[in-house]
Amino acid sequence: MYHTKFERRKLMKRYDALRKNKNFYMGIIFTVLEGLLSGCNSMVLYTIMLMLYNKSLELPIVLTVTAILGGIYLLRLFIYSFGYTQGQIGGAAVSKQIRLFLGDKLKKIPLSCFTQRQTGQYINTITSDVSNYEKILTHKTGDLAKNISLSFMLIIFVCFIWLPAGLIMLCTDLLLIPAVWLSFQAVKKYGNKKNKISAENVSSIVEYVSGIQTFRSYGIAGIKNKAVTKAMKDFSDISYIYEAKVLPIGAILGILSWCSIPFIMMLGAKPVLEGNLNLVTYLMICMLPLFLAKLESTIFVDLTSYKNLTISKQQIMKAFSEKEEKGRKEKFVTESHEIIFKDVYFSYIDNEPILKGVNFIVPDKKLTAIVGDSGSGKSTIINLIAKYYEPQNGKIYIGGQKIDDISAESILEQISMVDQEVFLFNDTIRENIRHARPEATDEEIEMACKAANCDDFIRKMENGYDTLIGENGNMLSGGERQRISIARAILKNSPILLLDEATASLDIENELAVKQAIANLLKAKKTVIMIAHTLSIVKSADKILVVSDGNIIESGIHDELLEKHGKYASMWNAEQKLSV
């Protein structure tokens, strides 16, 4: 397939993260050497036993052999320690490269991927899959190389001392090929299922732990616990099936390998009795197949594990290959911040459109309100402006420029958002607000908090602005979280402001505090789009868009819309009746 120069550069960078370093290869080489040296022990032992058998063992020879064995032992110790250390360093370095690459990759993946797919998939890849791949590099590859080289060395040695036994051991060793092939087929079939269910399991657990307070408050913790338990059971079931399919193959290989031992013993008995084979050689050809059988089982297990771990590598490569966000990365600057939708179509699910050819204009430095029934497409409009999603058809313009060829990162630099769902970091209040503008001073942060109507409650806390607020701000109330979110928007001071039902789900006291904070936020001349669940907050808007079934059915100011006696008028009348 032909790739452009830019694409080739991206591919090279992607595979650089997987590239092994010299430490890794040094670890493999030295591990293999250590395996070969361990095989030398059998040869030295055979030589000593022959000397004893022939009564030719003398003191100088004993001293020489002892020195050789000691030298081999010390050399093995050095080589193993060095090789193991190099392998660990090399493998850890590669996994570090992968994690850094994935961390950078996540910044480039379109935001829609994080809302349309399971977060467990990404979490599982970054944590479990990378750790598994590291095991390949730091343990499995070296162990396999050592054990395979050692097994061939033993077979060659036995062939040298008595060919029939060596050939039998070779045939036994070759049984690894069909056994490993069968195990690889099982791993391929059930290992991918296991990995997929593992990702789903992570998603379920993350959702359960994150929402445990909500689940309990609504009395559904037990239901969700059952869902998590089911996810764990599904993972346990596939793990059991996986083991049940693979283990019998290893068991059959082990039986066949062990059966070769009595066969060799019986085959060698006759030449021993006839005097054609000495007892020392007979003893060695009885002992070494035993060792080889254990070695074959280890190789089978390691190869099966290696194949299983390569599934993790596939998942890493899948993450590497995720499409990246389109658009230019340069700073997005326009004189005006008028927003235009032209024939915009969008759907989350195929053949189920949310927006159906939407057309409207949001005037520059004016407040535009969007109202409508739940599920009509209000929040989708805001998500498209922020480039959380891309429209399937149609164009969106900001300041006269099409945003489809501008990166989401560049667009979001011009936007401040206040969502209904506020995300806060497990950090101090000060640092949570500073995320909006990292170079902001403490004084600027405090001024933003005063404008957001949250300075008072912050100062009442034990550590004030340096108070840790817990994971996702769980130590704060909903109203307090929302006001901190508004403080971030004020501090960022972007020319475009998006408000998505910022006062929803709040009690009266907090709603009033948040409304006052929003009023302070709106004092600055910005292009503002506000989605509101109550119409009283938007009646003074410069423009009101009424959304119904994926279309803009009405547009105008409050009084104009009331005179039309349409959808807006009926919504307003219904709200007034409820407020009486």
C-alpha positions as CSV (number, residue, x, y, z in Angstrom):
1,M,0.0,0.0,0.0
2,Y,1.3,3.4,-0.9
3,H,1.8,5.9,2.0
4,T,2.5,9.6,1.8
5,K,5.7,10.9,3.3
6,F,3.7,12.2,6.3
7,E,2.0,8.8,6.8
8,R,5.3,7.0,6.5
9,R,6.7,9.2,9.2
10,K,3.7,8.5,11.5
11,L,4.1,4.8,10.9
12,M,7.8,4.9,11.7
13,K,7.1,6.8,14.9
14,R,4.3,4.3,15.8
15,Y,6.6,1.3,15.4
16,D,9.5,3.0,17.1
17,A,7.6,2.7,20.4
18,L,7.7,-1.1,19.9
19,R,11.3,-1.2,18.8
20,K,13.5,-3.3,21.0
21,N,16.8,-1.8,22.3
22,K,20.3,-3.2,22.7
23,N,19.7,-4.0,26.3
24,F,16.8,-6.3,25.4
25,Y,18.9,-8.2,22.8
26,M,21.9,-8.3,25.1
27,G,19.6,-9.9,27.7
28,I,18.5,-12.6,25.2
29,I,22.0,-13.4,24.1
30,F,23.3,-13.8,27.6
31,T,20.3,-15.8,28.7
32,V,20.9,-18.2,25.8
33,L,24.6,-18.5,26.8
34,E,23.6,-19.3,30.4
35,G,21.3,-22.0,29.1
36,L,24.1,-23.5,27.0
37,L,26.5,-23.4,29.9
38,S,23.9,-25.2,32.1
39,G,23.9,-28.0,29.5
40,C,27.7,-28.2,29.9
41,N,27.2,-29.5,33.4
42,S,25.7,-32.7,32.0
43,M,28.7,-33.1,29.8
44,V,31.2,-32.6,32.6
45,L,29.2,-34.9,34.8
46,Y,29.2,-37.6,32.1
47,T,33.0,-37.2,31.8
48,I,33.6,-37.6,35.5
49,M,31.3,-40.7,35.7
50,L,33.2,-42.3,32.8
51,M,36.5,-41.7,34.6
52,L,35.1,-43.3,37.7
53,Y,33.8,-46.2,35.7
54,N,37.1,-46.7,34.0
55,K,39.0,-46.1,37.3
56,S,41.1,-43.4,35.6
57,L,40.2,-40.5,38.0
58,E,43.3,-39.1,39.6
59,L,43.8,-36.1,42.0
60,P,45.0,-33.6,39.4
61,I,42.0,-34.5,37.2
62,V,39.7,-34.1,40.2
63,L,41.1,-30.7,40.9
64,T,40.9,-29.7,37.2
65,V,37.3,-30.9,36.9
66,T,36.4,-29.1,40.2
67,A,37.9,-25.9,38.8
68,I,36.0,-26.3,35.6
69,L,32.7,-26.8,37.4
70,G,33.4,-23.9,39.7
71,G,34.3,-21.8,36.7
72,I,31.2,-22.8,34.9
73,Y,29.1,-22.0,37.9
74,L,30.6,-18.6,38.5
75,L,30.4,-17.8,34.7
76,R,26.7,-18.9,34.7
77,L,26.0,-16.7,37.7
78,F,27.6,-13.7,36.1
79,I,26.0,-14.3,32.7
80,Y,22.5,-14.9,34.2
81,S,22.7,-11.8,36.5
82,F,23.9,-9.6,33.6
83,G,21.5,-11.1,31.1
84,Y,18.5,-10.9,33.4
85,T,19.3,-7.3,34.4
86,Q,19.8,-6.2,30.8
87,G,16.5,-8.0,29.8
88,Q,14.6,-6.2,32.5
89,I,16.1,-2.8,31.7
90,G,15.4,-3.3,28.0
91,G,11.9,-4.6,28.5
92,A,11.0,-1.8,30.9
93,A,12.4,0.8,28.5
94,V,10.2,-0.5,25.7
95,S,7.1,-0.5,27.9
96,K,7.9,3.0,28.9
97,Q,8.1,4.0,25.3
98,I,4.8,2.4,24.7
99,R,3.1,4.1,27.6
100,L,4.5,7.5,26.6
101,F,3.3,6.9,23.0
102,L,-0.1,5.9,24.1
103,G,-0.3,8.9,26.5
104,D,0.4,11.1,23.5
105,K,-1.9,9.1,21.3
106,L,-4.9,9.6,23.6
107,K,-4.5,13.4,23.1
108,K,-4.9,12.9,19.4
109,I,-7.9,10.5,19.3
110,P,-11.2,12.2,18.5
111,L,-13.2,13.1,21.5
112,S,-16.2,11.1,20.2
113,C,-14.2,7.9,20.7
114,F,-14.3,8.4,24.4
115,T,-18.1,8.8,24.5
116,Q,-19.0,6.2,21.9
117,R,-16.8,3.4,23.1
118,Q,-16.1,1.8,26.5
119,T,-13.5,3.5,28.5
120,G,-12.5,0.1,29.8
121,Q,-11.0,-0.7,26.4
122,Y,-8.5,2.1,26.8
123,I,-7.9,1.5,30.5
124,N,-7.3,-2.2,29.8
125,T,-4.8,-1.4,27.0
126,I,-2.8,1.2,28.9
127,T,-2.6,-0.9,32.1
128,S,-3.1,-4.7,31.6
129,D,-2.0,-5.0,27.9
130,V,1.1,-3.0,28.3
131,S,2.1,-4.9,31.5
132,N,1.5,-8.2,29.6
133,Y,3.6,-7.1,26.7
134,E,6.3,-6.1,29.2
135,K,6.2,-9.7,30.5
136,I,6.9,-10.9,27.0
137,L,10.0,-8.8,26.8
138,T,11.3,-9.2,30.3
139,H,10.6,-12.9,31.0
140,K,9.0,-15.0,28.3
141,T,11.3,-14.3,25.3
142,G,14.5,-14.9,27.4
143,D,13.2,-18.0,29.0
144,L,12.0,-19.4,25.7
145,A,15.3,-18.7,24.0
146,K,17.2,-20.3,26.9
147,N,15.0,-23.5,27.2
148,I,14.9,-24.1,23.5
149,S,18.6,-23.8,23.0
150,L,19.2,-26.0,26.1
151,S,16.8,-28.7,24.8
152,F,18.6,-28.9,21.4
153,M,22.0,-29.0,23.1
154,L,20.8,-32.0,25.2
155,I,19.5,-33.8,22.2
156,I,22.7,-33.3,20.3
157,F,24.7,-34.5,23.3
158,V,22.6,-37.7,23.6
159,C,22.9,-38.3,19.9
160,F,26.7,-38.1,20.3
161,I,26.8,-40.6,23.2
162,W,24.1,-43.0,21.8
163,L,22.3,-42.1,18.6
164,P,19.0,-44.1,19.0
165,A,18.2,-42.4,22.3
166,G,19.0,-39.0,20.8
167,L,16.7,-39.7,17.8
168,I,13.9,-40.7,20.1
169,M,14.4,-37.5,22.2
170,L,14.3,-35.5,18.9
171,C,11.0,-37.1,17.9
172,T,9.6,-36.4,21.3
173,D,10.8,-32.8,21.1
174,L,9.2,-32.4,17.6
175,L,5.8,-33.3,19.2
176,L,5.9,-29.7,20.5
177,I,5.1,-28.4,17.0
178,P,1.6,-29.9,16.7
179,A,0.9,-29.4,20.4
180,V,1.9,-25.7,20.2
181,W,-0.1,-25.3,17.0
182,L,-3.3,-26.6,18.7
183,S,-2.7,-24.5,21.7
184,F,-2.2,-21.4,19.5
185,Q,-5.5,-22.1,17.8
186,A,-7.3,-22.3,21.2
187,V,-5.5,-19.1,22.4
188,K,-6.5,-17.3,19.2
189,K,-10.1,-18.3,19.6
190,Y,-10.6,-17.8,23.3
191,G,-7.8,-15.4,24.2
192,N,-9.4,-12.5,22.1
193,K,-12.8,-13.2,23.8
194,K,-11.0,-13.2,27.1
195,N,-9.4,-9.8,26.4
196,K,-12.7,-8.3,25.2
197,I,-14.6,-9.5,28.2
198,S,-11.8,-8.2,30.4
199,A,-12.2,-4.7,28.9
200,E,-16.0,-4.9,29.5
201,N,-15.3,-6.0,33.0
202,V,-13.1,-3.0,33.7
203,S,-15.8,-0.7,32.3
204,S,-18.4,-2.2,34.6
205,I,-16.2,-1.9,37.6
206,V,-15.2,1.7,36.8
207,E,-18.8,2.6,36.3
208,Y,-19.9,0.9,39.5
209,V,-17.2,2.4,41.7
210,S,-17.6,5.9,40.2
211,G,-21.4,5.9,40.6
212,I,-21.7,4.0,43.9
213,Q,-23.1,7.0,45.7
214,T,-25.8,7.5,43.1
215,F,-26.6,3.8,43.0
216,R,-27.1,3.7,46.7
217,S,-29.1,6.9,46.9
218,Y,-31.6,5.5,44.4
219,G,-31.5,2.1,45.9
220,I,-30.1,0.4,42.8
221,A,-26.7,-0.5,44.2
222,G,-27.8,-4.1,44.5
223,I,-28.9,-4.2,40.8
224,K,-25.6,-2.7,39.7
225,N,-23.7,-5.0,42.0
226,K,-25.4,-7.9,40.2
227,A,-24.3,-6.4,36.8
228,V,-20.7,-6.2,38.1
229,T,-20.9,-9.7,39.5
230,K,-22.2,-11.0,36.1
231,A,-19.3,-9.2,34.3
232,M,-16.9,-10.9,36.7
233,K,-18.6,-14.2,36.2
234,D,-18.4,-13.9,32.4
235,F,-14.7,-13.2,32.8
236,S,-14.2,-16.2,35.1
237,D,-16.2,-18.4,32.7
238,I,-14.1,-17.5,29.6
239,S,-11.0,-17.9,31.7
240,Y,-12.1,-21.4,32.7
241,I,-13.0,-22.3,29.1
242,Y,-9.6,-20.9,27.9
243,E,-7.7,-23.1,30.5
244,A,-10.0,-26.1,29.8
245,K,-9.1,-26.0,26.1
246,V,-5.4,-25.4,26.5
247,L,-4.4,-27.6,29.5
248,P,-5.4,-31.0,28.0
249,I,-3.1,-30.3,25.0
250,G,-0.2,-29.8,27.4
251,A,-1.2,-32.9,29.4
252,I,-1.2,-35.1,26.3
253,L,2.2,-33.7,25.3
254,G,3.5,-34.4,28.8
255,I,2.2,-38.0,28.8
256,L,3.9,-38.7,25.4
257,S,7.1,-37.2,26.5
258,W,7.3,-39.2,29.7
259,C,6.4,-42.4,27.8
260,S,9.6,-42.1,25.8
261,I,11.7,-42.6,29.0
262,P,10.8,-46.2,29.7
263,F,11.0,-46.9,25.9
264,I,14.6,-45.6,25.9
265,M,15.4,-47.6,29.0
266,M,14.1,-50.8,27.5
267,L,15.8,-50.1,24.2
268,G,19.1,-49.5,25.9
269,A,18.9,-52.5,28.2
270,K,19.9,-55.0,25.5
271,P,23.2,-53.3,24.3
272,V,24.1,-52.9,28.0
273,L,23.7,-56.6,28.7
274,E,25.6,-57.4,25.5
275,G,28.4,-55.1,26.6
276,N,28.0,-52.7,23.6
277,L,26.9,-49.9,25.9
278,N,28.5,-49.0,29.2
279,L,26.5,-48.3,32.4
280,V,27.5,-44.7,32.6
281,T,26.1,-43.9,29.1
282,Y,23.0,-46.0,29.9
283,L,22.5,-44.0,33.1
284,M,22.9,-40.7,31.2
285,I,20.4,-41.7,28.4
286,C,17.9,-42.6,31.2
287,M,18.4,-39.3,33.1
288,L,18.5,-36.7,30.4
289,P,15.1,-37.7,28.7
290,L,13.6,-37.1,32.1
291,F,15.1,-33.6,32.2
292,L,14.1,-33.0,28.6
293,A,10.4,-34.0,29.3
294,K,10.2,-31.4,32.1
295,L,11.9,-28.9,29.7
296,E,9.3,-29.6,27.0
297,S,6.4,-28.9,29.4
298,T,8.0,-25.6,30.4
299,I,8.5,-24.7,26.7
300,F,4.9,-25.5,25.9
301,V,3.6,-23.4,28.8
302,D,5.9,-20.5,27.9
303,L,5.0,-20.6,24.2
304,T,1.3,-20.7,25.1
305,S,1.7,-17.8,27.5
306,Y,3.7,-16.0,24.8
307,K,0.9,-16.4,22.3
308,N,-1.6,-15.2,24.8
309,L,0.5,-12.2,25.7
310,T,0.8,-11.3,22.0
311,I,-3.0,-10.6,22.1
312,S,-2.0,-7.8,24.3
313,K,0.4,-6.6,21.7
314,Q,-2.4,-6.7,19.1
315,Q,-4.5,-4.5,21.4
316,I,-1.7,-2.1,21.8
317,M,-1.2,-2.0,18.0
318,K,-5.0,-1.4,17.6
319,A,-4.7,1.6,19.9
320,F,-1.7,2.8,17.9
321,S,-3.8,2.6,14.8
322,E,-6.8,4.5,16.1
323,K,-7.7,7.3,13.8
324,E,-6.4,10.6,14.9
325,E,-8.2,13.9,15.0
326,K,-8.4,15.7,11.7
327,G,-7.7,19.3,11.2
328,R,-4.9,21.9,11.4
329,K,-3.2,22.3,14.8
330,E,-2.3,26.0,14.4
331,K,-4.0,28.6,16.6
332,F,-7.6,29.3,15.5
333,V,-8.1,33.1,15.4
334,T,-11.0,35.0,13.9
335,E,-12.2,38.6,14.2
336,S,-15.8,37.6,14.8
337,H,-17.2,34.6,16.7
338,E,-20.5,34.3,14.9
339,I,-21.5,30.6,14.7
340,I,-23.4,29.2,11.6
341,F,-24.9,25.8,11.1
342,K,-25.7,24.9,7.4
343,D,-27.7,21.8,6.7
344,V,-26.1,19.9,9.6
345,Y,-27.1,16.3,10.0
346,F,-25.9,14.1,12.9
347,S,-26.7,10.7,14.4
348,Y,-25.1,8.7,17.2
349,I,-26.5,5.5,15.8
350,D,-26.9,4.8,12.1
351,N,-30.4,5.5,10.7
352,E,-31.4,7.3,13.9
353,P,-30.8,11.0,13.2
354,I,-30.6,13.5,16.0
355,L,-30.2,16.6,13.9
356,K,-31.9,16.7,10.5
357,G,-30.6,19.4,8.3
358,V,-30.3,22.1,11.0
359,N,-29.8,25.7,9.9
360,F,-29.2,28.7,12.2
361,I,-27.0,31.6,13.1
362,V,-25.6,32.5,16.5
363,P,-24.8,36.3,16.4
364,D,-21.4,37.5,17.6
365,K,-21.1,38.8,21.2
366,K,-24.8,38.0,21.8
367,L,-26.6,35.6,24.1
368,T,-28.4,32.8,22.2
369,A,-30.6,30.4,24.1
370,I,-31.6,26.9,22.9
371,V,-34.7,25.4,24.4
372,G,-36.8,22.3,23.6
373,D,-37.9,19.0,24.9
374,S,-35.4,16.5,26.3
375,G,-33.8,14.5,23.5
376,S,-34.6,17.0,20.9
377,G,-30.9,17.6,20.0
378,K,-30.0,20.7,22.2
379,S,-26.8,19.3,23.8
380,T,-25.8,17.7,20.5
381,I,-25.6,21.2,19.0
382,I,-23.2,22.3,21.7
383,N,-21.1,19.1,21.3
384,L,-20.8,19.7,17.6
385,I,-19.6,23.3,18.2
386,A,-17.0,22.0,20.6
387,K,-16.0,19.3,18.1
388,Y,-16.7,16.5,20.5
389,Y,-18.3,15.0,17.4
390,E,-18.2,15.6,13.7
391,P,-21.4,16.1,11.7
392,Q,-22.2,13.4,9.1
393,N,-23.3,16.1,6.6
394,G,-23.4,19.9,6.5
395,K,-21.0,22.6,7.6
396,I,-20.3,24.5,10.8
397,Y,-18.6,27.9,10.7
398,I,-17.1,30.0,13.4
399,G,-16.2,33.5,12.4
400,G,-16.7,32.6,8.8
401,Q,-14.3,29.7,8.9
402,K,-15.3,26.1,8.4
403,I,-14.2,24.2,11.5
404,D,-14.1,20.7,9.9
405,D,-10.5,21.3,8.9
406,I,-9.5,22.8,12.3
407,S,-8.4,20.5,15.2
408,A,-10.7,20.2,18.2
409,E,-7.9,21.3,20.4
410,S,-7.6,24.6,18.5
411,I,-11.4,25.1,18.6
412,L,-11.6,24.4,22.3
413,E,-9.0,27.1,23.0
414,Q,-11.6,29.6,22.0
415,I,-14.4,28.0,24.1
416,S,-15.3,27.9,27.7
417,M,-17.8,25.3,28.8
418,V,-20.1,24.9,31.8
419,D,-21.7,21.5,31.7
420,Q,-24.4,20.0,33.8
421,E,-21.9,17.2,34.6
422,V,-18.9,18.9,36.1
423,F,-15.6,17.0,36.2
424,L,-13.1,18.0,38.9
425,F,-9.6,16.6,39.6
426,N,-8.5,15.1,42.9
427,D,-6.5,18.2,43.7
428,T,-6.9,21.5,45.6
429,I,-9.6,24.0,44.6
430,R,-7.0,26.5,43.5
431,E,-5.4,24.0,41.1
432,N,-8.7,22.8,39.8
433,I,-9.5,26.3,38.7
434,R,-6.0,27.0,37.5
435,H,-6.4,24.3,34.9
436,A,-8.4,26.8,32.8
437,R,-5.3,29.0,32.5
438,P,-2.2,27.5,33.9
439,E,-0.3,30.8,34.0
440,A,-3.0,32.6,36.1
441,T,-1.9,34.1,39.4
442,D,-3.5,33.4,42.7
443,E,-5.1,36.8,42.7
444,E,-6.7,36.2,39.3
445,I,-8.1,32.8,40.5
446,E,-9.6,34.5,43.6
447,M,-11.2,37.3,41.5
448,A,-12.7,34.6,39.2
449,C,-14.1,32.9,42.3
450,K,-15.7,36.1,43.6
451,A,-17.4,36.6,40.2
452,A,-18.5,32.9,40.3
453,N,-20.0,33.4,43.7
454,C,-17.9,30.7,45.3
455,D,-15.2,32.7,47.2
456,D,-17.2,32.8,50.4
457,F,-17.7,29.0,50.8
458,I,-14.1,28.3,49.8
459,R,-12.7,30.6,52.5
460,K,-14.9,28.9,55.1
461,M,-13.1,25.6,54.4
462,E,-10.3,24.6,56.7
463,N,-7.6,25.1,54.1
464,G,-9.4,27.6,51.9
465,Y,-8.2,27.5,48.3
466,D,-5.7,24.8,49.2
467,T,-8.4,22.4,50.3
468,L,-8.3,18.9,48.6
469,I,-11.7,18.2,47.2
470,G,-11.4,14.4,46.6
471,E,-12.0,12.3,43.5
472,N,-14.1,14.2,41.0
473,G,-14.8,16.8,43.8
474,N,-16.9,14.4,45.9
475,M,-16.3,16.5,49.0
476,L,-18.3,19.4,47.4
477,S,-22.1,19.8,46.9
478,G,-23.5,20.0,43.4
479,G,-23.9,23.7,43.6
480,E,-20.4,24.2,44.8
481,R,-19.0,22.1,42.0
482,Q,-21.0,24.1,39.5
483,R,-19.7,27.4,40.8
484,I,-16.1,26.2,40.6
485,S,-16.9,25.2,37.0
486,I,-18.1,28.7,36.3
487,A,-15.0,30.2,38.0
488,R,-12.9,28.1,35.5
489,A,-14.9,29.6,32.6
490,I,-14.4,33.1,33.9
491,L,-10.7,32.6,34.4
492,K,-10.3,31.1,30.9
493,N,-12.0,34.2,29.5
494,S,-12.7,32.6,26.0
495,P,-14.6,34.5,23.4
496,I,-17.2,31.7,23.1
497,L,-19.1,30.5,26.1
498,L,-21.3,27.3,26.1
499,L,-23.7,26.7,29.0
500,D,-25.4,23.3,29.0
501,E,-28.2,23.3,31.6
502,A,-25.8,24.6,34.3
503,T,-28.6,25.1,36.8
504,A,-30.3,21.7,36.4
505,S,-30.6,19.3,39.4
506,L,-29.8,22.0,42.0
507,D,-31.7,23.0,45.1
508,I,-33.3,26.5,45.3
509,E,-30.4,28.0,47.3
510,N,-27.7,26.7,45.0
511,E,-29.7,27.4,41.9
512,L,-29.9,31.1,42.9
513,A,-26.2,31.2,43.7
514,V,-25.4,29.6,40.3
515,K,-27.8,32.0,38.4
516,Q,-26.0,34.9,40.0
517,A,-22.6,33.5,39.0
518,I,-23.9,33.0,35.4
519,A,-25.2,36.6,35.4
520,N,-21.7,37.8,36.4
521,L,-20.2,35.6,33.7
522,L,-22.5,37.1,31.0
523,K,-21.5,40.6,31.8
524,A,-18.5,40.3,29.5
525,K,-19.2,40.6,25.8
526,K,-19.0,37.1,24.5
527,T,-20.7,34.8,22.0
528,V,-22.9,32.8,24.4
529,I,-25.0,29.7,23.8
530,M,-27.1,28.7,26.7
531,I,-29.2,25.6,27.0
532,A,-31.7,26.0,29.8
533,H,-34.4,23.7,31.4
534,T,-36.3,26.8,32.6
535,L,-37.4,29.6,30.3
536,S,-37.3,32.3,32.8
537,I,-33.5,32.4,32.7
538,V,-33.4,32.9,28.9
539,K,-36.3,35.3,28.4
540,S,-33.9,38.2,28.1
541,A,-31.7,36.4,25.5
542,D,-30.9,38.2,22.2
543,K,-32.0,35.2,20.3
544,I,-33.9,32.0,21.2
545,L,-33.9,28.9,19.1
546,V,-36.6,26.3,19.7
547,V,-35.5,22.7,18.9
548,S,-37.9,19.9,18.2
549,D,-37.3,16.5,16.8
550,G,-33.9,17.5,15.4
551,N,-35.0,20.7,13.7
552,I,-35.1,24.4,14.6
553,I,-38.8,25.1,14.4
554,E,-38.9,28.6,15.9
555,S,-36.4,31.5,16.2
556,G,-36.7,35.0,17.7
557,I,-36.7,36.9,20.9
558,H,-39.0,36.1,23.8
559,D,-41.9,38.5,22.9
560,E,-41.8,37.5,19.2
561,L,-42.1,33.8,20.1
562,L,-45.0,34.4,22.4
563,E,-46.9,36.1,19.7
564,K,-46.5,33.1,17.4
565,H,-48.4,30.9,19.8
566,G,-46.2,28.0,18.8
567,K,-44.0,25.5,20.7
568,Y,-42.2,28.2,22.8
569,A,-45.5,29.9,23.8
570,S,-46.9,26.5,25.0
571,M,-43.7,25.7,27.0
572,W,-43.8,29.2,28.6
573,N,-47.4,28.9,29.5
574,A,-46.9,25.5,31.0
575,E,-44.0,26.8,33.1
576,Q,-46.0,29.8,34.3
577,K,-48.8,27.5,35.6
578,L,-46.3,25.4,37.5
579,S,-44.7,28.5,39.1
580,V,-48.0,29.8,40.4
